[in-house]
Amino acid sequence: MSEPLVSIIMGSDSDLPAMNPAAEILKEFGVPYELQVLSAHRSPELVRDFAAKAQTRGLKVIIAGAGGAAHLAGVVAAHTVLPVVGVPINSTPLNGFDALLSTVQMPAGIPVATVAVGDAGSRNAAVLAVQMLALSDPQLREKLVEYKKKLAEGVRVKNEKLKGGKV
Ligand code: RP5
């Protein structure tokens, strides 16, 4: 695989099932990516080092998912000017509501583009990353147009089934 353009990082290996959908989407679009476990709390030095070197490594977008006291996306955003997409993961007794708030409520000047909690968020983080890359890549833009057509076609088929009494 060529050098990664997108880095998918997560606070723990227990977050992998939640972050895999993002990887699947990037694979579908043919975008080179990497997966890493980095914890803002348990390995703060590694996180700082990763974020500080991300741009010179050729990364364009960072997707960061975390659950408990979810600071990973925000800490990474503090150390880079690359766009950071945050995925709140529902890995705590509060079912991700806590992760949503700690990911989304960034102070002015250090944005984290926060997506939905859970599976939809993981997928959307990757689609958003592809949309960012597509700004300077017409082929990726075309793939996004096709992707949206497929989504619409899926809805059309479901609607036909429903109208035909097949659901
Ligand atoms: C967060 O704490 C991780 O992102 C994970 O969602 C949660 C629990 O981590 P483990 O105790 O499973 O390693 O830092």
Backbone and ligand atoms as CSV (ligand in chain L), in Angstrom:
chain,resi,resn,atom,element,x,y,z
A,1,MET,N,N,0.847,-1.217,0.000
A,1,MET,CA,C,0.000,0.000,0.000
A,1,MET,C,C,0.875,1.258,0.000
A,2,SER,N,N,0.426,2.323,-0.699
A,2,SER,CA,C,1.218,3.549,-0.702
A,2,SER,C,C,1.148,4.240,0.665
A,3,GLU,N,N,1.930,5.297,0.796
A,3,GLU,CA,C,1.997,6.010,2.077
A,3,GLU,C,C,0.606,6.492,2.496
A,4,PRO,N,N,0.269,6.374,3.780
A,4,PRO,CA,C,-1.086,6.759,4.214
A,4,PRO,C,C,-1.368,8.250,4.065
A,5,LEU,N,N,-2.586,8.563,3.605
A,5,LEU,CA,C,-3.041,9.956,3.562
A,5,LEU,C,C,-3.911,10.259,4.779
A,6,VAL,N,N,-4.525,9.205,5.296
A,6,VAL,CA,C,-5.400,9.362,6.460
A,6,VAL,C,C,-4.884,8.461,7.574
A,7,SER,N,N,-4.822,9.000,8.775
A,7,SER,CA,C,-4.471,8.177,9.930
A,7,SER,C,C,-5.720,7.997,10.787
A,8,ILE,N,N,-6.040,6.748,11.078
A,8,ILE,CA,C,-7.145,6.457,11.989
A,8,ILE,C,C,-6.515,6.060,13.317
A,9,ILE,N,N,-6.675,6.917,14.315
A,9,ILE,CA,C,-6.090,6.589,15.615
A,9,ILE,C,C,-7.210,6.377,16.632
A,10,MET,N,N,-6.915,5.584,17.663
A,10,MET,CA,C,-7.939,5.295,18.675
A,10,MET,C,C,-7.270,5.130,20.028
A,11,GLY,N,N,-8.043,5.389,21.073
A,11,GLY,CA,C,-7.482,5.404,22.418
A,11,GLY,C,C,-7.090,4.049,22.962
A,12,SER,N,N,-7.702,2.991,22.418
A,12,SER,CA,C,-7.426,1.645,22.923
A,12,SER,C,C,-7.728,0.627,21.835
A,13,ASP,N,N,-7.138,-0.557,21.971
A,13,ASP,CA,C,-7.485,-1.590,20.993
A,13,ASP,C,C,-8.938,-2.033,21.168
A,14,SER,N,N,-9.530,-1.728,22.329
A,14,SER,CA,C,-10.955,-2.045,22.504
A,14,SER,C,C,-11.837,-1.153,21.621
A,15,ASP,N,N,-11.259,-0.085,21.061
A,15,ASP,CA,C,-12.002,0.801,20.149
A,15,ASP,C,C,-11.991,0.291,18.704
A,16,LEU,N,N,-11.215,-0.734,18.441
A,16,LEU,CA,C,-11.049,-1.170,17.042
A,16,LEU,C,C,-12.366,-1.539,16.342
A,17,PRO,N,N,-13.247,-2.324,17.013
A,17,PRO,CA,C,-14.510,-2.633,16.324
A,17,PRO,C,C,-15.283,-1.370,15.930
A,18,ALA,N,N,-15.195,-0.334,16.773
A,18,ALA,CA,C,-15.913,0.908,16.474
A,18,ALA,C,C,-15.244,1.687,15.343
A,19,MET,N,N,-13.929,1.543,15.182
A,19,MET,CA,C,-13.213,2.324,14.173
A,19,MET,C,C,-13.031,1.576,12.850
A,20,ASN,N,N,-13.260,0.283,12.862
A,20,ASN,CA,C,-13.120,-0.493,11.628
A,20,ASN,C,C,-13.996,0.000,10.474
A,21,PRO,N,N,-15.248,0.417,10.744
A,21,PRO,CA,C,-16.070,0.919,9.638
A,21,PRO,C,C,-15.407,2.087,8.891
A,22,ALA,N,N,-14.660,2.910,9.609
A,22,ALA,CA,C,-13.953,4.014,8.941
A,22,ALA,C,C,-12.911,3.456,7.976
A,23,ALA,N,N,-12.198,2.429,8.448
A,23,ALA,CA,C,-11.174,1.809,7.595
A,23,ALA,C,C,-11.815,1.177,6.356
A,24,GLU,N,N,-12.977,0.546,6.552
A,24,GLU,CA,C,-13.675,-0.095,5.419
A,24,GLU,C,C,-14.052,0.930,4.353
A,25,ILE,N,N,-14.527,2.075,4.800
A,25,ILE,CA,C,-14.921,3.133,3.845
A,25,ILE,C,C,-13.695,3.623,3.070
A,26,LEU,N,N,-12.593,3.849,3.774
A,26,LEU,CA,C,-11.388,4.343,3.085
A,26,LEU,C,C,-10.891,3.313,2.074
A,27,LYS,N,N,-11.007,2.035,2.464
A,27,LYS,CA,C,-10.622,0.955,1.539
A,27,LYS,C,C,-11.500,1.018,0.283
A,28,GLU,N,N,-12.792,1.183,0.513
A,28,GLU,CA,C,-13.760,1.245,-0.600
A,28,GLU,C,C,-13.390,2.374,-1.584
A,29,PHE,N,N,-12.914,3.489,-1.049
A,29,PHE,CA,C,-12.560,4.626,-1.913
A,29,PHE,C,C,-11.113,4.553,-2.418
A,30,GLY,N,N,-10.392,3.533,-1.973
A,30,GLY,CA,C,-8.997,3.394,-2.416
A,30,GLY,C,C,-8.074,4.434,-1.824
A,31,VAL,N,N,-8.421,4.922,-0.632
A,31,VAL,CA,C,-7.571,5.920,0.039
A,31,VAL,C,C,-6.613,5.198,0.995
A,32,PRO,N,N,-5.300,5.375,0.825
A,32,PRO,CA,C,-4.361,4.728,1.743
A,32,PRO,C,C,-4.464,5.292,3.169
A,33,TYR,N,N,-4.510,4.370,4.130
A,33,TYR,CA,C,-4.689,4.789,5.524
A,33,TYR,C,C,-3.831,3.912,6.432
A,34,GLU,N,N,-3.718,4.344,7.661
A,34,GLU,CA,C,-3.060,3.532,8.687
A,34,GLU,C,C,-3.968,3.495,9.910
A,35,LEU,N,N,-3.744,2.506,10.752
A,35,LEU,CA,C,-4.481,2.394,12.016
A,35,LEU,C,C,-3.463,2.402,13.149
A,36,GLN,N,N,-3.723,3.160,14.205
A,36,GLN,CA,C,-2.802,3.179,15.341
A,36,GLN,C,C,-3.577,3.290,16.653
A,37,VAL,N,N,-3.059,2.673,17.694
A,37,VAL,CA,C,-3.589,2.876,19.043
A,37,VAL,C,C,-2.674,3.865,19.747
A,38,LEU,N,N,-3.248,4.987,20.183
A,38,LEU,CA,C,-2.498,6.031,20.891
A,38,LEU,C,C,-3.425,6.608,21.948
A,39,SER,N,N,-2.992,6.673,23.163
A,39,SER,CA,C,-3.889,7.159,24.209
A,39,SER,C,C,-3.444,8.511,24.751
A,40,ALA,N,N,-4.382,9.454,24.752
A,40,ALA,CA,C,-4.073,10.796,25.277
A,40,ALA,C,C,-3.718,10.742,26.750
A,41,HIS,N,N,-4.252,9.736,27.450
A,41,HIS,CA,C,-4.020,9.652,28.894
A,41,HIS,C,C,-2.895,8.689,29.258
A,42,ARG,N,N,-2.862,7.551,28.549
A,42,ARG,CA,C,-1.892,6.520,28.924
A,42,ARG,C,C,-0.551,6.664,28.192
A,43,SER,N,N,-0.567,7.324,27.049
A,43,SER,CA,C,0.696,7.513,26.308
A,43,SER,C,C,0.743,8.930,25.713
A,44,PRO,N,N,0.673,9.955,26.595
A,44,PRO,CA,C,0.598,11.338,26.100
A,44,PRO,C,C,1.778,11.749,25.238
A,45,GLU,N,N,2.979,11.236,25.562
A,45,GLU,CA,C,4.165,11.624,24.776
A,45,GLU,C,C,4.070,11.090,23.352
A,46,LEU,N,N,3.579,9.844,23.224
A,46,LEU,CA,C,3.428,9.250,21.886
A,46,LEU,C,C,2.422,10.038,21.054
A,47,VAL,N,N,1.358,10.491,21.716
A,47,VAL,CA,C,0.327,11.254,21.000
A,47,VAL,C,C,0.909,12.576,20.493
A,48,ARG,N,N,1.671,13.231,21.355
A,48,ARG,CA,C,2.268,14.520,20.951
A,48,ARG,C,C,3.244,14.323,19.795
A,49,ASP,N,N,4.034,13.296,19.891
A,49,ASP,CA,C,5.007,13.005,18.850
A,49,ASP,C,C,4.311,12.685,17.510
A,50,PHE,N,N,3.268,11.848,17.599
A,50,PHE,CA,C,2.507,11.489,16.404
A,50,PHE,C,C,1.949,12.757,15.731
A,51,ALA,N,N,1.288,13.599,16.530
A,51,ALA,CA,C,0.625,14.784,15.976
A,51,ALA,C,C,1.648,15.764,15.394
A,52,ALA,N,N,2.758,15.933,16.089
A,52,ALA,CA,C,3.770,16.890,15.634
A,52,ALA,C,C,4.400,16.460,14.310
A,53,LYS,N,N,4.502,15.143,14.081
A,53,LYS,CA,C,5.154,14.657,12.863
A,53,LYS,C,C,4.172,14.319,11.747
A,54,ALA,N,N,2.862,14.403,12.029
A,54,ALA,CA,C,1.850,13.906,11.079
A,54,ALA,C,C,1.979,14.557,9.700
A,55,GLN,N,N,2.117,15.867,9.672
A,55,GLN,CA,C,2.137,16.569,8.372
A,55,GLN,C,C,3.387,16.222,7.559
A,56,THR,N,N,4.518,16.168,8.205
A,56,THR,CA,C,5.747,15.854,7.461
A,56,THR,C,C,5.748,14.403,6.983
A,57,ARG,N,N,4.934,13.557,7.621
A,57,ARG,CA,C,4.806,12.171,7.143
A,57,ARG,C,C,3.912,12.086,5.912
A,58,GLY,N,N,3.267,13.189,5.534
A,58,GLY,CA,C,2.418,13.186,4.330
A,58,GLY,C,C,0.950,12.945,4.617
A,59,LEU,N,N,0.597,12.843,5.906
A,59,LEU,CA,C,-0.824,12.676,6.243
A,59,LEU,C,C,-1.587,13.956,5.915
A,60,LYS,N,N,-2.857,13.790,5.507
A,60,LYS,CA,C,-3.696,14.950,5.163
A,60,LYS,C,C,-4.841,15.139,6.151
A,61,VAL,N,N,-5.335,14.035,6.689
A,61,VAL,CA,C,-6.461,14.092,7.632
A,61,VAL,C,C,-6.219,13.070,8.738
A,62,ILE,N,N,-6.607,13.446,9.959
A,62,ILE,CA,C,-6.511,12.509,11.083
A,62,ILE,C,C,-7.916,12.240,11.612
A,63,ILE,N,N,-8.241,10.969,11.729
A,63,ILE,CA,C,-9.507,10.562,12.338
A,63,ILE,C,C,-9.161,9.986,13.713
A,64,ALA,N,N,-9.737,10.568,14.762
A,64,ALA,CA,C,-9.393,10.119,16.113
A,64,ALA,C,C,-10.647,9.685,16.856
A,65,GLY,N,N,-10.655,8.426,17.299
A,65,GLY,CA,C,-11.795,7.917,18.053
A,65,GLY,C,C,-11.392,7.605,19.474
A,66,ALA,N,N,-12.255,7.961,20.422
A,66,ALA,CA,C,-11.988,7.625,21.823
A,66,ALA,C,C,-13.307,7.546,22.583
A,67,GLY,N,N,-13.271,6.814,23.688
A,67,GLY,CA,C,-14.476,6.621,24.483
A,67,GLY,C,C,-14.374,7.311,25.828
A,68,GLY,N,N,-13.714,6.650,26.794
A,68,GLY,CA,C,-13.644,7.204,28.145
A,68,GLY,C,C,-12.893,8.529,28.206
A,69,ALA,N,N,-13.490,9.560,28.814
A,69,ALA,CA,C,-12.872,10.887,28.914
A,69,ALA,C,C,-12.149,11.214,27.607
A,70,ALA,N,N,-12.916,11.314,26.539
A,70,ALA,CA,C,-12.388,11.312,25.169
A,70,ALA,C,C,-11.655,12.613,24.804
A,71,HIS,N,N,-10.350,12.625,25.084
A,71,HIS,CA,C,-9.543,13.818,24.795
A,71,HIS,C,C,-8.617,13.651,23.597
A,72,LEU,N,N,-8.576,12.439,23.024
A,72,LEU,CA,C,-7.570,12.156,22.001
A,72,LEU,C,C,-7.631,13.125,20.817
A,73,ALA,N,N,-8.826,13.295,20.256
A,73,ALA,CA,C,-8.950,14.165,19.077
A,73,ALA,C,C,-8.506,15.594,19.400
A,74,GLY,N,N,-8.930,16.079,20.550
A,74,GLY,CA,C,-8.600,17.448,20.934
A,74,GLY,C,C,-7.113,17.647,21.166
A,75,VAL,N,N,-6.478,16.679,21.802
A,75,VAL,CA,C,-5.040,16.801,22.071
A,75,VAL,C,C,-4.263,16.768,20.756
A,76,VAL,N,N,-4.678,15.885,19.853
A,76,VAL,CA,C,-4.001,15.825,18.543
A,76,VAL,C,C,-4.184,17.153,17.813
A,77,ALA,N,N,-5.413,17.677,17.841
A,77,ALA,CA,C,-5.688,18.955,17.166
A,77,ALA,C,C,-4.825,20.085,17.738
A,78,ALA,N,N,-4.494,19.972,19.016
A,78,ALA,CA,C,-3.670,21.003,19.656
A,78,ALA,C,C,-2.254,21.036,19.102
A,79,HIS,N,N,-1.808,19.887,18.546
A,79,HIS,CA,C,-0.408,19.777,18.119
A,79,HIS,C,C,-0.214,19.717,16.612
A,80,THR,N,N,-1.289,19.990,15.831
A,80,THR,CA,C,-1.141,19.946,14.371
A,80,THR,C,C,-2.096,20.948,13.729
A,81,VAL,N,N,-1.801,21.340,12.487
A,81,VAL,CA,C,-2.761,22.170,11.757
A,81,VAL,C,C,-3.520,21.327,10.727
A,82,LEU,N,N,-3.296,20.026,10.722
A,82,LEU,CA,C,-4.091,19.144,9.859
A,82,LEU,C,C,-5.528,19.086,10.389
A,83,PRO,N,N,-6.503,18.856,9.482
A,83,PRO,CA,C,-7.868,18.690,9.978
A,83,PRO,C,C,-8.007,17.403,10.786
A,84,VAL,N,N,-8.694,17.516,11.923
A,84,VAL,CA,C,-8.907,16.362,12.806
A,84,VAL,C,C,-10.414,16.097,12.904
A,85,VAL,N,N,-10.785,14.857,12.603
A,85,VAL,CA,C,-12.184,14.441,12.729
A,85,VAL,C,C,-12.292,13.567,13.972
A,86,GLY,N,N,-13.202,13.901,14.863
A,86,GLY,CA,C,-13.336,13.160,16.112
A,86,GLY,C,C,-14.534,12.219,16.095
A,87,VAL,N,N,-14.299,10.980,16.513
A,87,VAL,CA,C,-15.390,9.990,16.602
A,87,VAL,C,C,-15.613,9.644,18.078
A,88,PRO,N,N,-16.759,10.056,18.631
A,88,PRO,CA,C,-17.055,9.663,20.016
A,88,PRO,C,C,-17.499,8.201,20.046
A,89,ILE,N,N,-16.866,7.410,20.902
A,89,ILE,CA,C,-17.144,5.968,20.945
A,89,ILE,C,C,-17.963,5.619,22.195
A,90,ASN,N,N,-18.969,4.784,21.975
A,90,ASN,CA,C,-19.854,4.434,23.102
A,90,ASN,C,C,-19.299,3.255,23.907
A,91,SER,N,N,-18.154,3.503,24.564
A,91,SER,CA,C,-17.494,2.407,25.301
A,91,SER,C,C,-17.628,2.541,26.812
A,92,THR,N,N,-18.411,3.510,27.269
A,92,THR,CA,C,-18.501,3.734,28.724
A,92,THR,C,C,-19.933,3.485,29.218
A,93,PRO,N,N,-20.127,3.445,30.534
A,93,PRO,CA,C,-21.499,3.278,31.057
A,93,PRO,C,C,-22.446,4.404,30.627
A,94,LEU,N,N,-21.889,5.533,30.183
A,94,LEU,CA,C,-22.747,6.640,29.729
A,94,LEU,C,C,-23.065,6.517,28.235
A,95,ASN,N,N,-22.643,5.407,27.662
A,95,ASN,CA,C,-23.020,5.057,26.290
A,95,ASN,C,C,-22.570,6.070,25.230
A,96,GLY,N,N,-21.464,6.739,25.473
A,96,GLY,CA,C,-20.899,7.624,24.448
A,96,GLY,C,C,-21.333,9.072,24.550
A,97,PHE,N,N,-22.336,9.343,25.411
A,97,PHE,CA,C,-22.780,10.744,25.529
A,97,PHE,C,C,-21.647,11.591,26.107
A,98,ASP,N,N,-20.923,11.010,27.054
A,98,ASP,CA,C,-19.766,11.698,27.646
A,98,ASP,C,C,-18.676,11.934,26.594
A,99,ALA,N,N,-18.439,10.905,25.756
A,99,ALA,CA,C,-17.411,11.041,24.716
A,99,ALA,C,C,-17.822,12.102,23.691
A,100,LEU,N,N,-19.122,12.134,23.390
A,100,LEU,CA,C,-19.622,13.144,22.442
A,100,LEU,C,C,-19.320,14.550,22.955
A,101,LEU,N,N,-19.665,14.786,24.222
A,101,LEU,CA,C,-19.470,16.136,24.767
A,101,LEU,C,C,-18.000,16.509,24.852
A,102,SER,N,N,-17.158,15.559,25.292
A,102,SER,CA,C,-15.741,15.932,25.440
A,102,SER,C,C,-15.048,16.055,24.084
A,103,THR,N,N,-15.593,15.408,23.056
A,103,THR,CA,C,-14.982,15.547,21.724
A,103,THR,C,C,-15.447,16.829,21.036
A,104,VAL,N,N,-16.730,17.127,21.184
A,104,VAL,CA,C,-17.296,18.237,20.401
A,104,VAL,C,C,-17.034,19.613,21.026
A,105,GLN,N,N,-16.913,19.674,22.345
A,105,GLN,CA,C,-16.868,20.986,22.998
A,105,GLN,C,C,-15.454,21.541,23.065
A,106,MET,N,N,-14.861,21.770,21.886
A,106,MET,CA,C,-13.500,22.305,21.844
A,106,MET,C,C,-13.523,23.822,22.012
A,107,PRO,N,N,-12.495,24.372,22.641
A,107,PRO,CA,C,-12.433,25.834,22.753
A,107,PRO,C,C,-12.152,26.461,21.380
A,108,ALA,N,N,-12.600,27.690,21.204
A,108,ALA,CA,C,-12.443,28.377,19.921
A,108,ALA,C,C,-10.980,28.399,19.492
A,109,GLY,N,N,-10.756,28.117,18.230
A,109,GLY,CA,C,-9.395,28.162,17.675
A,109,GLY,C,C,-8.814,26.787,17.418
A,110,ILE,N,N,-9.315,25.772,18.122
A,110,ILE,CA,C,-8.787,24.403,17.959
A,110,ILE,C,C,-9.964,23.480,17.627
A,111,PRO,N,N,-10.384,23.472,16.356
A,111,PRO,CA,C,-11.572,22.674,16.022
A,111,PRO,C,C,-11.306,21.181,15.925
A,112,VAL,N,N,-12.318,20.413,16.308
A,112,VAL,CA,C,-12.372,18.978,16.018
A,112,VAL,C,C,-13.720,18.768,15.320
A,113,ALA,N,N,-13.681,18.299,14.089
A,113,ALA,CA,C,-14.927,18.059,13.340
A,113,ALA,C,C,-15.553,16.792,13.908
A,114,THR,N,N,-16.516,16.977,14.809
A,114,THR,CA,C,-17.062,15.827,15.548
A,114,THR,C,C,-18.249,15.222,14.816
A,115,VAL,N,N,-18.188,13.907,14.638
A,115,VAL,CA,C,-19.273,13.196,13.952
A,115,VAL,C,C,-20.118,12.441,14.990
A,116,ALA,N,N,-21.086,11.688,14.501
A,116,ALA,CA,C,-22.030,10.997,15.388
A,116,ALA,C,C,-21.336,9.939,16.247
A,117,VAL,N,N,-21.992,9.577,17.341
A,117,VAL,CA,C,-21.495,8.494,18.197
A,117,VAL,C,C,-21.700,7.155,17.482
A,118,GLY,N,N,-20.670,6.304,17.551
A,118,GLY,CA,C,-20.830,4.925,17.084
A,118,GLY,C,C,-20.595,4.716,15.597
A,119,ASP,N,N,-21.246,3.666,15.087
A,119,ASP,CA,C,-21.001,3.183,13.735
A,119,ASP,C,C,-21.184,4.262,12.648
A,120,ALA,N,N,-22.290,4.997,12.723
A,120,ALA,CA,C,-22.548,6.036,11.713
A,120,ALA,C,C,-21.439,7.084,11.765
A,121,GLY,N,N,-20.995,7.406,12.974
A,121,GLY,CA,C,-19.934,8.395,13.124
A,121,GLY,C,C,-18.628,7.914,12.523
A,122,SER,N,N,-18.323,6.645,12.761
A,122,SER,CA,C,-17.087,6.082,12.233
A,122,SER,C,C,-17.094,6.142,10.695
A,123,ARG,N,N,-18.220,5.732,10.113
A,123,ARG,CA,C,-18.320,5.789,8.645
A,123,ARG,C,C,-18.239,7.228,8.148
A,124,ASN,N,N,-18.985,8.102,8.819
A,124,ASN,CA,C,-19.024,9.499,8.360
A,124,ASN,C,C,-17.669,10.188,8.493
A,125,ALA,N,N,-16.905,9.793,9.494
A,125,ALA,CA,C,-15.566,10.372,9.638
A,125,ALA,C,C,-14.749,10.078,8.382
A,126,ALA,N,N,-14.876,8.853,7.900
A,126,ALA,CA,C,-14.109,8.477,6.707
A,126,ALA,C,C,-14.649,9.179,5.458
A,127,VAL,N,N,-15.969,9.266,5.341
A,127,VAL,CA,C,-16.538,9.959,4.179
A,127,VAL,C,C,-16.098,11.426,4.189
A,128,LEU,N,N,-16.111,12.029,5.368
A,128,LEU,CA,C,-15.673,13.422,5.488
A,128,LEU,C,C,-14.200,13.569,5.081
A,129,ALA,N,N,-13.391,12.622,5.505
A,129,ALA,CA,C,-11.970,12.652,5.125
A,129,ALA,C,C,-11.836,12.549,3.601
A,130,VAL,N,N,-12.622,11.677,3.000
A,130,VAL,CA,C,-12.577,11.531,1.537
A,130,VAL,C,C,-13.022,12.844,0.874
A,131,GLN,N,N,-14.041,13.466,1.420
A,131,GLN,CA,C,-14.513,14.750,0.862
A,131,GLN,C,C,-13.415,15.815,0.922
A,132,MET,N,N,-12.663,15.819,2.005
A,132,MET,CA,C,-11.552,16.787,2.115
A,132,MET,C,C,-10.496,16.496,1.056
A,133,LEU,N,N,-10.145,15.233,0.903
A,133,LEU,CA,C,-9.128,14.853,-0.080
A,133,LEU,C,C,-9.621,15.123,-1.506
A,134,ALA,N,N,-10.935,14.979,-1.699
A,134,ALA,CA,C,-11.513,15.148,-3.034
A,134,ALA,C,C,-11.454,16.601,-3.521
A,135,LEU,N,N,-11.226,17.520,-2.612
A,135,LEU,CA,C,-11.122,18.934,-3.021
A,135,LEU,C,C,-9.986,19.125,-4.028
A,136,SER,N,N,-8.972,18.272,-3.930
A,136,SER,CA,C,-7.851,18.389,-4.875
A,136,SER,C,C,-7.638,17.089,-5.647
A,137,ASP,N,N,-8.688,16.277,-5.756
A,137,ASP,CA,C,-8.565,15.002,-6.455
A,137,ASP,C,C,-9.877,14.698,-7.197
A,138,PRO,N,N,-9.937,15.047,-8.495
A,138,PRO,CA,C,-11.179,14.882,-9.255
A,138,PRO,C,C,-11.677,13.434,-9.311
A,139,GLN,N,N,-10.748,12.458,-9.297
A,139,GLN,CA,C,-11.182,11.051,-9.333
A,139,GLN,C,C,-11.929,10.665,-8.058
A,140,LEU,N,N,-11.420,11.137,-6.954
A,140,LEU,CA,C,-12.103,10.874,-5.680
A,140,LEU,C,C,-13.469,11.562,-5.662
A,141,ARG,N,N,-13.523,12.743,-6.260
A,141,ARG,CA,C,-14.795,13.471,-6.324
A,141,ARG,C,C,-15.823,12.641,-7.081
A,142,GLU,N,N,-15.394,12.076,-8.209
A,142,GLU,CA,C,-16.273,11.214,-9.002
A,142,GLU,C,C,-16.773,10.030,-8.185
A,143,LYS,N,N,-15.857,9.433,-7.420
A,143,LYS,CA,C,-16.243,8.288,-6.580
A,143,LYS,C,C,-17.292,8.708,-5.535
A,144,LEU,N,N,-17.152,9.926,-5.019
A,144,LEU,CA,C,-18.133,10.409,-4.045
A,144,LEU,C,C,-19.503,10.588,-4.683
A,145,VAL,N,N,-19.495,11.078,-5.922
A,145,VAL,CA,C,-20.773,11.252,-6.636
A,145,VAL,C,C,-21.437,9.882,-6.816
A,146,GLU,N,N,-20.649,8.874,-7.216
A,146,GLU,CA,C,-21.183,7.508,-7.382
A,146,GLU,C,C,-21.678,6.944,-6.053
A,147,TYR,N,N,-20.935,7.204,-4.988
A,147,TYR,CA,C,-21.303,6.726,-3.650
A,147,TYR,C,C,-22.686,7.260,-3.259
A,148,LYS,N,N,-22.906,8.544,-3.528
A,148,LYS,CA,C,-24.203,9.144,-3.187
A,148,LYS,C,C,-25.316,8.571,-4.055
A,149,LYS,N,N,-24.982,8.302,-5.318
A,149,LYS,CA,C,-25.992,7.689,-6.201
A,149,LYS,C,C,-26.392,6.329,-5.647
A,150,LYS,N,N,-25.387,5.549,-5.167
A,150,LYS,CA,C,-25.677,4.222,-4.606
A,150,LYS,C,C,-26.568,4.338,-3.367
A,151,LEU,N,N,-26.300,5.350,-2.535
A,151,LEU,CA,C,-27.134,5.542,-1.344
A,151,LEU,C,C,-28.580,5.798,-1.754
A,152,ALA,N,N,-28.745,6.666,-2.750
A,152,ALA,CA,C,-30.099,6.998,-3.214
A,152,ALA,C,C,-30.775,5.767,-3.809
A,153,GLU,N,N,-30.009,4.972,-4.553
A,153,GLU,CA,C,-30.560,3.759,-5.153
A,153,GLU,C,C,-31.009,2.772,-4.055
A,154,GLY,N,N,-30.238,2.688,-2.993
A,154,GLY,CA,C,-30.603,1.823,-1.863
A,154,GLY,C,C,-31.950,2.236,-1.273
A,155,VAL,N,N,-32.154,3.518,-1.142
A,155,VAL,CA,C,-33.423,4.020,-0.596
A,155,VAL,C,C,-34.566,3.717,-1.570
A,156,ARG,N,N,-34.291,3.916,-2.869
A,156,ARG,CA,C,-35.326,3.653,-3.874
A,156,ARG,C,C,-35.784,2.186,-3.810
A,157,VAL,N,N,-34.815,1.279,-3.723
A,157,VAL,CA,C,-35.137,-0.154,-3.672
A,157,VAL,C,C,-35.965,-0.467,-2.417
A,158,LYS,N,N,-35.556,0.086,-1.278
A,158,LYS,CA,C,-36.302,-0.144,-0.035
A,158,LYS,C,C,-37.735,0.381,-0.157
A,159,ASN,N,N,-37.864,1.531,-0.791
A,159,ASN,CA,C,-39.190,2.131,-0.961
A,159,ASN,C,C,-40.076,1.260,-1.849
A,160,GLU,N,N,-39.476,0.734,-2.935
A,160,GLU,CA,C,-40.239,-0.147,-3.833
A,160,GLU,C,C,-40.730,-1.379,-3.073
A,161,LYS,N,N,-39.828,-1.968,-2.252
A,161,LYS,CA,C,-40.198,-3.153,-1.470
A,161,LYS,C,C,-41.349,-2.831,-0.519
A,162,LEU,N,N,-41.223,-1.707,0.135
A,162,LEU,CA,C,-42.249,-1.304,1.096
A,162,LEU,C,C,-43.602,-1.107,0.418
A,163,LYS,N,N,-43.542,-0.411,-0.747
A,163,LYS,CA,C,-44.787,-0.153,-1.477
A,163,LYS,C,C,-45.387,-1.454,-2.012
A,164,GLY,N,N,-44.482,-2.411,-2.334
A,164,GLY,CA,C,-44.969,-3.702,-2.879
A,164,GLY,C,C,-45.391,-4.666,-1.784
A,165,GLY,N,N,-45.370,-4.206,-0.530
A,165,GLY,CA,C,-45.786,-5.042,0.590
A,165,GLY,C,C,-44.789,-6.146,0.912
A,166,LYS,N,N,-43.523,-5.988,0.478
A,166,LYS,CA,C,-42.530,-7.047,0.695
A,166,LYS,C,C,-41.706,-6.851,1.972
A,167,VAL,N,N,-42.057,-5.872,2.793
A,167,VAL,CA,C,-41.301,-5.679,4.042
A,167,VAL,C,C,-42.184,-6.062,5.225
L,1,RP5,C1,C,-10.515,5.422,26.198
L,1,RP5,O1,O,-11.005,4.605,27.236
L,1,RP5,C2,C,-10.456,4.523,24.988
L,1,RP5,O2,O,-10.656,5.302,23.852
L,1,RP5,C3,C,-11.557,3.513,25.207
L,1,RP5,O3,O,-12.739,3.862,24.513
L,1,RP5,C4,C,-11.817,3.575,26.703
L,1,RP5,C5,C,-11.546,2.272,27.396
L,1,RP5,O4,O,-10.244,1.803,27.105
L,1,RP5,P1,P,-9.756,0.359,27.620
L,1,RP5,O5,O,-9.847,0.375,29.109
L,1,RP5,O6,O,-10.690,-0.658,26.990
L,1,RP5,O7,O,-8.341,0.211,27.110
L,1,RP5,O8,O,-9.260,5.934,26.451
